[in-house]
Amino acid sequence: MVAPALLPELWTEILVPICAVIGIAFSLFQWYVVSRVKLTTDLGASSSGGANNGKNGYGDYLIEEEEGVNDQSVVAKCAEIQTAISEGATSFLFTEYKYVGVFMIFFAAVIFVFLGSVDGFSTDNKPCTYDITRTCKPALATAGFSTIAFVLGAVTSVLSGFLGMKIATYANARTTLEARKGVGKAFIVAFRSGAVMGFLLAASGLLVLYITINVFKIYYGDDWEGLFEAITGYGLGGSSMALFGRVGGGIYTKAADVGADLVGKIERNIPEDDPRNPAVIADNVGDNVGDIAGMGSDLFGSYAEASCAALVVASISSFGINHDFTAMCYPLLISSMGILVCLITTLFATDFFEIKVVKEIEPALKNQLIISTVIMTVGIAIVSWVGLPTSFTIFNFGTQKVVKNWQLFLCVCVGLWAGLIIGFVTEYYTSNAYSPVQDVADSCRTGAATNVIFGLALGYKSVIIPIFAIAISIFVSFSFAAMYGVAVAALGMLSTIATGLAIDAYGPISDNAGGIAEMAGMSHRIRERTDALDAAGNTTAAIGKGFAIGSAALVSLALFGAFVSRAGIHTVDVLTPKVIIGLLVGAMLPYWFSAMTMKSVGSAALKMVEEVRRQFNTIPGLMEGTAKPDYATCVKISTDASIKEMIPPGCLVMLTPLIVGFFFGVETLSGVLAGSLVSGVQIAISASNTGGAWDNAKKYIEAGVSEHAKSLGPKGSEPHKAAVIGDTIGDPLKDTSGPSLNILIKLMAVESLVFAPFFATHGDFRNPPSIRDLF
C-alpha cells in the first residue's frame, strides 16, 4: 500500500477552485484598469486617474497638445475605427460558431453512438479493462459522459476564443491613445489586456475541468478508470473547436493581409494600414479572429489534452487504484500553482518596473518568460512535495513502474525549461535584433528570390534546437515516469500558460493599435511607437507559436501512449506492413493539410486583390483621400472564404482517425499518429519561424534604426518591396498552416484515445457492429 500525499484531500478540494477563482478575479481587475482609459471626447478622460501620479502615464502631457492637433477629433476617430473592427470580428465569429455548432452536435452524436456500441448499448456493469477482477460502469455510461465532456470542452474553447477577441478589440484603440503619452504607457495597456485573456483562459479551463471531474465522480464512485476515460472528451472538445478557429481565423486574416499588402504597398505605394486601402478593416479584424480567438482556443486545447492524458494514465496507476485524490489531481495542482506564479510575474511588467524607451520593450517581455519559469520551478517543487507520495507506481504498458516524487518533479521541470529554450531559440531566429533576420533583410538587396531562399533556409535551420529540446524532454520524462512523465512534462511547458498568452495576445493588440493610429491620421511619432510595440509583438507571437508547437509534440505523444494502452497494443512494430503504411500516410497528412490551408489563403487573397484593385480603379478620389473605400465588401470576401475553406481541412483531420481505426485497425492508426507527429512538428516550426523572420526583416528595413537598415530603405525602395513580397509569402505560413499543424497532431491523437474502445472492439473488421448496434 502506497502512503498518501501530505496534502489532505479536503485541502485539494479547496485549493484548486480557489486558485482558479483568483485567476478570474485578477483578469477582471486587469480589465478594470484598462477600462479606465476612456474612449470619449473629454480631453481629460484619456488619463487613467489621479493615483500613482507621474508613473504609468497618469497626468502626462499629450503629444497632440504639443503639436497642436485636435485631440477631440482623434479620440472620436479612434472610437469609430475600434467599433468597426469589433463589430467585424464579432460578426465573423458568430457566423463561424453557427457552422461549428452544427458540427459539435453531429460529432457529439457520433461519440455517443460509437462508444455506446462497444457493448451493444448494454446498461450492465462490465469487468474493468486493466483489472478484470473489479467491476466498472457500462460502456454506455462512458459514451454518455464522454459526450457531455466533449460539449463542455467545446463550449469552453469557443468562449475562451470569443472573450479573448472581445478584450483585444476593447483594448486596441486604448493602446493607441495611451501611445500619445509614451511608449511605456501604451505597452502597459496592451500587456494588461493580454493578461486578461491569459488568466481568464487558464483559470476557466482549470475550473471547468475540476467541476466536471467532481460532478462525474458522483456517478462513477470508485470506478476512476471509467471516470477519467470519460473526461478525455473534454480535451477532444477543446481541440476540435480550436482547429476550426485556427484554420478559419487564419484564412480570414491572411486573405485580407495579403490582399492589402500586394495592392496597397507594392502597386500603389501607400503605407500599411492606410485608410484608403479597402482591405484595411478586414486586415485588422483578422488579427483578432485569427491571432487572438484562434490562438486562445488552441492553447486551451493543449492544456485540456495534457491534463486529460495525465489523468487517464494516473487513473490506472497507484493514484487511481488506491483512490488518492490529491495525487490524482497533481496535474490540476500544477496548473493552480501556475496561475499564482503568473500573477506574480505579471506584476513585474505592470507595476514593479516601468518601460521608458523602445529598447526596453522586448527585454521586458523576455523577462516575463524567465521570471515565470524560475518561480514556477520552485512552485513545482512545493506541489511535488505536498501533492505526491514519496514513492508510487505508474502504469507502463502493462506493468507498474515504481517512481519517486522527485523524479516526477524533474519530469515537469524538464518540460518547463524546454519551453523556455524553444521560446528563446524562436526569438533568436525571428527577432530583427539578431543576425538571422538581418541576413534575410540583407538578401533583399538582390530581390525577392534571394529573400525567399534565405527565409526558407532560416526556417529549416530553426527546427534543430527545438527538436533536440523536445527529444531530451521525452527521454528524461519517459525514463523517469513512462508516459505519465511525458504528459506532466507537457503540462510543465503549459504551466505558465497565463503569462504565455499575455505576451502572445499583446502582439495583435499592438498591431491593431498601429493600424488605428494610421487610420485616424495621428502623428508619425505615435505610429513609430506603435510600430515598436508591434515589432516586439511579432517576436512574442513567434515565441508563443513555438510554445504551442513544442507542447503539442509532448501532448500528442502522451495521448499516443494512453491510446496504445487503452487499445490493448503491447508493441508498435515498425517492421509490420500495417504500421509502416500508417507511418507513411501519417507523415504525408501535414503536407496535405498545409496544401489545403495554403491554397485556401491563396484563393481568398486572389479575390481580395481583384476587389481592392477594382475599388482603386473605379472609385474617383480614393487615392486622393477624398472618397471612402467600400470596407464591407472586403470583410465579406474574407468571411465567406474562411467559412467555406475551413471545412475540408477540418474534415481531413476529424475523419482520418475514424476511417483508419475502423477499416484498418489500431496498429495502422498507431502508425498514422506517429508519422503525423514526427513530420507535423518539423513543418510547423519551420513554417512559423520562416514567416516570422520575413515579417521582421520587412519591419527591420522600415524602422531604419541601424546604418545597415538605412542602407536597405526607405519604404518603397527595391529591397523594401522584395521584403514585402517575402512577408506576404510568409503570412499564410506563420498564421495559418504553421499554427494549425500543432492542432492536427494533437487532435488526431486525442480523438483516437476517445474512440480507442470502439476501435479495439470493432476495428479492422473485428466484430463489426451491425446497423442495430449503431442505431
N, C-alpha and C positions, 0 to 999 in steps of 0.2 A: 504494500500500500504506500503510495507516494504522499509525503506530507503536503498539506495545503499551503497556499501562498500566505505571506504575512498579512496582506491587506484583507480584512474580513469582507464577506460577500455584501453585507449591508453597505459598507463604505463604497464599494464599487458601484452599487445601485445608485448611490447618491452622487459620487464624484463625476461620473461620465455625463449625466444630463446637466449638472451644474456647469461644467466646463463648456458644454455646447451653448447653454444659455448665456454664459459670459461672452462667448464669441459673438452671438447675435446682438447682445447689448452693446458691445464695443463697436460693431459695424453700424448700429443705429446712431451711436454717439458721433462717429466719423461723418455720417451723413448729415447730422445736425450741424456740425461745424462747417461743412461745405455749403449747407443751405443758407448760412449767414452772409455769403457773398450774394447780394441781391441783383436780379436782372430787372431793374427798374430804371426809370429815367431820373430818379432822385440823385442829385450829384453826390451826396454823401453816402448813398446806400451801398456803394460797392466796397466801402471799408467794412471790415469784418467785426467791428465793435470797438469798445474802448479799452478792453483789458489788454495786458501784455504790450503796452504802448511802445512802439519802436522796434518790436520784433514780429516776424511773420506777417509783415505788411499792414499792421494796424496804424492808421493815421498817417500813412506816407503820401507824398505828393504824387500826382499823376503826370505821365509824360504828355498826355493830351493838353493839360493845362499849361505846361511849359511851352508846348509848340503851338498853342492857340487853336487846337482842333475842337470842334463842338462835341463835347462829351455826351450830351443827351442823345444826339442822333446816332452816335456809335453804339451806345448801350442798347437802344431800341433796335438797331440793325442786327446786333448780336443775338438779341432775344428772338427776332423774327427768323433768323437762319437756324438757330437751335431748334425752334418749333418745327421747321420744315424737316430737319434731319430726324428729330424724334418721331414725328408722325410717319415719315417714310419707313423708318426701322420697325416701328410698332405694326404698321400695316403689313409689311413683308412677313414678320414673324407670325402674325395671326393667320395669314394665308398659308404659310408653311405648316403651322401647327394643325390646321384643318386636315391636310393630307396626312400628316404624321399621326394624328389622332385616329384616322381610319385604319392606318397600318397597325397602330397599337392594339385596337380592338380585335382586328383579324389575327394578329400574332398571339395575343393572349388566348384566343380560342384554340389556336394550333398547339400551344403549350399544354393546355388542359386536356385536349383530345389525345395527343401523342403520349403524354406521361400517364394519363388515366388508362390507356390501352395496355400498359405494361403487364398488368394483372387482369386484363379483361374487365376493367371498371369494377373490380371486386371491392367490397367495403370491409372485408375481413382483414384482421391483423396478419402480418407475414413475418417469417424469420428475418432477422437483420442481415444486411449484406455482408458485413465484416465480422459478425459474431452470430452464427446461426443458432446458438443456444439461447439467445434473447429474442423477444418479440418486439417488432416495430409496427408503427402505424401503416395503414394500407397505402398502396401507390396512388390511389385516387385522392387521398388527403394531400400527399406531396404534390400532386398535379394542381389541386385547388390552391394550396398555399403558395406554390411557385408562381402561379398566375397572379395572385394578389401581390406578391413581392415584385414581380415584373412591372405591374402597373404602378406601384409605389415608386420604384426606381425610375421609371419613365417620366412620371409626373414631377418628381424632384429634379431630374435632369433638365426638363423643359423650364421649370420655374427658375432654376439656377441661371440658365442662359438668359431668360427673359428679364429677370431682376438685374442681372449684370448689365444688360443693354440699357435698361431704364436709368440706372445710376450714371452710366457713361454719357448718355445723351443729356442728362441733367447737369453734368459737370463740365462738358466741353466748353461752353460759352463762358462759364465762370472762370475757367482756367485762362481763357483769352483775356478777360477783364482784369484778372489779377496780374497778368503779364505787364500791364501798364505800370505796376509798382515795383517790378523787379523780377528777375528770373526765379529767385528763391520762393517768392510768393506764389507764382504760377505752379512751380514744382510741388509745393505742399498741397495745393488744391487737387492737382492731378493724382498725387500719390494717395492722399486721403480717400479719394473716390475709388481708386483701385483697391484700397484696403476694405472699403465697404463690401465690394464684391467678394474679395478673398475670404473674409471672415464669415460673411453670410453663407457662402457656399460650403466652406469647411464645416461650420457649426451645424447647418441644417442637414447636411449629408450624414453627419455623425448622429444627430438627434433622431432622425427618421429611422436610421438603421437600428439604433438602440431600442427605440419604441417597438419597431417591428419584431425584433428578437423576443422581447418580453411578452408581447401580445401572442405571438405564435407559441411561446412556451406554455401558455395556459392550456392549449390543446395537446401539445406533444408531450408534456410532462417530462419523464425520464428518457424519452426517445430523442436524444440530441443528434443522433445520426440523421434521422429524418428531418428534424428541425432545421439544421444548418444546410442540408441538401436543398430544402425549400428556399432558404434565404438566398441561394445563388441567383434566383430570379431577379433579385434587386440589382445585382451587377449587370445582368443582361438588359434589363430595362434602361438603366443609365446609359450604357454604351450604344444601344440601338438608336436612342434619341440623339446621342452625340454624333453618330455617323451622319444622319440627315442634316443636323445643324452645321457640322463642319463642311460637308460637301455642298449643301445648298447655299450656306452663307459664303463659302469660298468662291463658288461660281459667281454669285451676285457681286461681291466686292471686286473681283478681278476683271469681270467683264466691263464694269464701269471704269476701273482704274486704267486698264489697257486702252480702252476707247478714248478716255480723256487725255492720256499721255500722248498717244500716237498722233492725234489730230491737233490737240492744243499745243503741246510743247514742240513737236517736230515739224508739223506742217504750218502751223500758224504762229509759232514762236512766241506764245503767251505764257505767263508764269503758271506754276502749279496752283490749283485751286482758284484760278481767275474766275470771277463771277460770270464772265462772258462765255465760259465753256459750258455747253448744255449738259454735260455728264457730271458736273462737279458735285451736285447734291447727291446723285446716285453713288458717287465715289465715297463721299463722307458717310452716307447711310451704310454702305458696305463695310466700312471699318467697324461699325458697331454690330452688325448681324453676323459677320464672319469672325473677326478677331476677338470680339467680346463674347457674344452669345454662343458661338460655336466652340470657342476655347473653354468657356466655363463648363459647358456640358461635357466636353472631352475630359477635362481633369477631374470632374465629378465622377465620370465613368471609371477612370483609372483608380480613384480612391475606393469606389464601391467594389470594384472587381478584386483589388488587392485584399481588401477586408474579407470578402466572401471566400477567396482562395485560402486564406489563412484559417478562417473559421471552419471550413469544410475539413481540412487536414487535421485541425486540432480536435474536432468532434470525434474522430476515430483514433485519437492518441490518448494518453493517460488523462489529459484535461477533461475530455468528454466521457471517457469510461468511468472516471471517478467523480464526475459531475462537480468539478472545481470551477465554479462560475467566474471567479476572479481571474484565474489563469486563462480560462476560455476567452475572457474579454481583453486579453493582452493587446490585440490589435486596436481595440477601441480605446484602451488606456494610452497607447502611443499617440493616437490621434488627439485625444483630450489634452495630453501634455503639449502636443504640437501647437494647439490653439493658444495656450498660455504663453509658450515661448515666442510665438509670432506676435502676440500682443506686446510683449516687452520689446521685441525687435523693432516693431513699427514706431515706437516712441523715439527711437534713436533718429529716425528720419524726420519725424514731425515736431518733436518737442525738445530733444536734448541738443541737437545741432541745427544750425541754420545754414542753408545754401546761400552764398552771396555772389558767386561768379559762376559762369557757364562751366568751367573746367571741373567744378566740384560735383556736377550732377551725376556723371557716370560712376565716380568712386562711391557716392552716397548709395546708389542702387546696388553696386557690388558689395558694399559693406553690409547691406541687408542680408545677402546670401551668407556671407561669412559669419556674421553675428548669430543669425538664426541657427546655423549649423553647429557652431561651438556651444551655444547654450543648450541646444537640443541634445547634444551628446551627453551632457550632464543629466538632462531630463530623462533620457532613455535609461541611463544607469539607475536612476531612482525608481523608475517604473519596473525595470527588470528585477530590482532587489525586493520591492514590496509586492509586486504583482505576480511573481513566479515562484514556484517551489525551488529549492536549491538543486533538486535533481528530478527528472521526469522522463517520460518516453514519448517519442514522436513516431507516427506511422511512416514507414519507409518501404513502400511497395511490398506489402505482405508481412513485414517484420516490424518489431518495435525497437527503435534506436534510442539508447539512453543518452540524454542531453543534460548539460548543466545550465543554470540560468546565465552565467557569464558568457557562455557560448552563444546564447540567443541574443544577448546584448551586443556581441560583436557582429552578429548577422545584420541586425538593424543598423548598426553604425557603418558597416561597410556599404550598405545601400545609400545611407545619408551622405557619406563623404564621396561616394562615386557620383552622386548627383551634383555635388559642388564641382568636382573635377570636370564633368561633362559641361556644366554651365560655364566654367572659365575657358575651356577649350573652344566652346561655341563662340564665346565673346572674342577670343583671340582671332578666330577666323572670320568674324562678321563685323567687328568694330573698325572704323576707319582710323583709329588711333594706332593700329599695328600694321606691320609691313604686308601681310597677305592682301588686305583690301587696298592698300596703297599701290601694290604691284598691279592689281586688277585695274585700278584707276589709271595708272601709268600706261597700261596696254591700250587704252582708248586713243592714244596718240595716232595709232595706225589704223583706227577704225573699229567698227562693231565686231568684225570677225575675230580679231585677236582678243577683244574684251570677252567674247563668249568662250573662247578656248581657255583663257586664263581662269575665268569663273568656274567652268566645269572642272578644271584640274584642282582648283581650290576645294570645291565641294567633295570630290573623291578623296582628297588628302585628309580632309577634316573628319573623315569616318574613323581613321586609325585609332586615335587615343580613346575616344568614347567606346569603341568596341572592346578594346583591352580593359577599360574600366568596368564595363558590364561583365566581361568574361571573368575577371578576377572576383567581382561580387558574387557571381554564380558559383564559382569554385569554392570560395570561402564559406558562403552561406549553406551550400549543399553539403559540404564536408562536415559542417558542424551539426546541422539540423535538417537534412534532407530537403524535401520540397517546402516544408513549413518555413525553413530558414530562408529560402528564396522569396516566399510570399512576404515575410516580415522585412526582408531587405527592400522589396518594392515599397512597402509601407514606410520604411525609413526614408527612402527617396521622396515620398509624398508627404512625410510628416510635417514639413514646413510649407504645405500647400497654400496656406493663407498668405504668407509672405510672397511665395512664388507667383500667385495670382495677382497680388497687389502690384508687383513690378511689371507683370505682363500686361495687365489692363491699363497701366499708366501710359503705355506706348500709344495705343489707338486714341486715348483721350487727348494726349498731346498732339497727335496727328490732326484730329478734328479741330483742336484749338487753333492750330496754324491755319487750317482751311478757313475757319470762321474769321480770323484776323484778316486774311487776304480778301475774302468776300465782302467784309464790312468796310474795306478801304482804310484800314488802320495803318499807323505809322510803320515804316520799314524797320525801325528799331524793335518794335513789338514782334514783327514777323521773324526777325533774327533770333529773338528769344524763344519763340515757339518752335522755330526750326532746330534750335539747340536742344530743346526738350525732346523734340521728335527724333533727332538723330540718336540720342541716348535710348529713346523708346524702341527704336528699331533693333538695337543691340539686345535690350532686355527681352523683346519679343522673341528673338532668336534663342536666347538663353532659356526662355520658357518652353519653346518648342523642343529644345534639347532635353530638358527635364521630362517633358511629356513622352518623348520617344524612348528615352532610357528607362523610365518607369514602365512603359508599355512592354518593353522587352522582358523585364523581370516579371511583371504581372502575368503576361501570356505564358511564360514558362511555368510559373506556379500553377496557373489554371490547367496547363497541359498535364502537369504531374497529377493534379486532382482528377482530371478526366481519365487518364490512363489507369489510375487506381479504381475509379468508380466503374469503368468499363470492363474491369477484370483482365487487363492486359499485364502480363508479368514482364515481358521484354519487348522492345520495339527493335526488330532485327532489320537493318537496312539492306541486308542481302536478299531478303524475300521480295519477289516481284511486286506484291501489293504495296509494300512500304516504299520501295524505290520509285514506283509510279506516283504514289502520293507526294513524295518529296519533290519530284519534278513539276508536277501540277501546282503544288503549293508555292514553289519558288516562282512560278510564272504568274500567279494571281496578282501580286503587287504591280507587275508591269501592265497587265490587262486593266486593272483598276486605275492606274495612273494614266493610261491611254484614254480611258473614258473621261476622266475628270479634265485632263489637259485639252482634249478635243472639245469638251463642253464649254470651257472657258474661251477657246479659240472661236467657236461658232457664235457664242453670245457677243464676244468682242467685235466680231465682223459686223454684226447687226448694229452694234453701238457706234462703230466707226462710221458706217454709212449714214446713220441718223445724225451724228454730230456734224459730219461734212455737209449733209443736206441743209441743216439749220444755218451753218455759216454761209452757205451759198445762196440761200433763199430768203433769209430774214434780213431786210435792209436795216443798216445801222447797228448790227450785232457786234461787229469788230470794233466799231467806234464807241461802243458802250451806251448808245442812245436807245437801244431796244433790248428787251429782256428775252433770254432764250426760253424754250419750252422744256423745263426741267422734268415735267411729269412724264413725258414720252420716254425719256431715258430711264427713269425709275421703273416704268412699266416693262421696258425691254429686259432689264436686269431681273426683275421679279419673275416674269414669265419664263425666261430662260432657265433660271435656277430651279424653279419648281419642277419644270419638265425634265431637266437634265439630272436632277439628283436621284431620280427613281432607278434608272438602270444600274449605276454603281451600288446603290443600296441593295437591290435585288441580288446582285452578284455575291455580295458579302453574306447576306442573310440566307440565301438558298444553298450556297456551296456546302456547308456542313450537313444540312439536311439531306441533300442528294447523295453526297459521298457516303455519309454514315449509314443511310438506309440501303442504298444499292450496292455498295462495295465493302461495308463493314468498318469496324472500329480500327483495324490495323491500317487500312488505307487512309482513313481520316487522321490517324495519328501522324502519318507521313505528310499529309497536306498541311497540318498545323505546324509541324517542324519546319517544312520548306518555306511557308509564308512568313514565319518568324525570322528565319535566317536572312532571306532576301529583303523582306519588308523593312527591317531596321536599317539596313545599309542604304537603301534607296531613300528612305525618309530623312536620314541625317544629311546625306549629300544634297538632296533637293532643297531642304530648308536652308542649309548653310550657303549653297550656291546663290539662291535667291536673295538671302540677306546680304551677302557680300556685294552683289551687283547693285542693290539698293543703296548701300552705304558708300560704294565707290562713286555713285552719282552725287550723293549728298556731300562727299568729300570735295568734289570739284566745285559744286555750287557754293559751299561755305567759303572756300578760298582762304582758309586760315593760314596755311603754311606757304612758303615760297613755291614748293613743288605743286601744291594745289592751284596756286595762282597761275602757274605756267600752263596749266591744262584748261583753265577757264577763259572767260567768264561764262555765264549761262548763254546758250545759243552758239557757242563755239563748236567746231567739228568734234573735238574729244568729248564735249558735253553731250552732243547729240548721240555719239556712239555709246556713252554711258547710259543715256535714257533708253536706248534700244535694249541694252543688257538688262536694265532694271525691268523693262516691260516683259522680256522673256522670262525673267526670274519670278515675276508676280505669281503666276499660277503654280510655279514650283514651290515657293515658300509659303503660300497662303491657301492653296487648295490641295494639290496632290500630296505634298510632304506631310502636313499635319494630319491629313485624313488617313494616311497609311498606318499610323500607330493605332487608330481605331480599328482598322481592318484586322490587324493581328490579334488585338485583344478580344474583339467581338466574336471572331470565329472560335476562339478558344473558350470563351465563357458560354457561348451557345452550345458548343459540343459538350461542355460539362453539364449544362442543364438537361440536355437531351440524352446524356450518356445511358440512363436506364433503358430508354426506348431503343437506342442503337444496340446495346448489349443483348437485349431480348429479341428484337426483330431485324437487326441489321444484317446485311449480306444474305438476305432471304432465309435467315434462321427463324422459324416460326413466324412467317409473315402474317401481320394482322389481317383479319377479314374485314369486310365492309361493316359487318355487325359490330366488330370490336371497336372500330373507329367512330361509328356514329350510332 
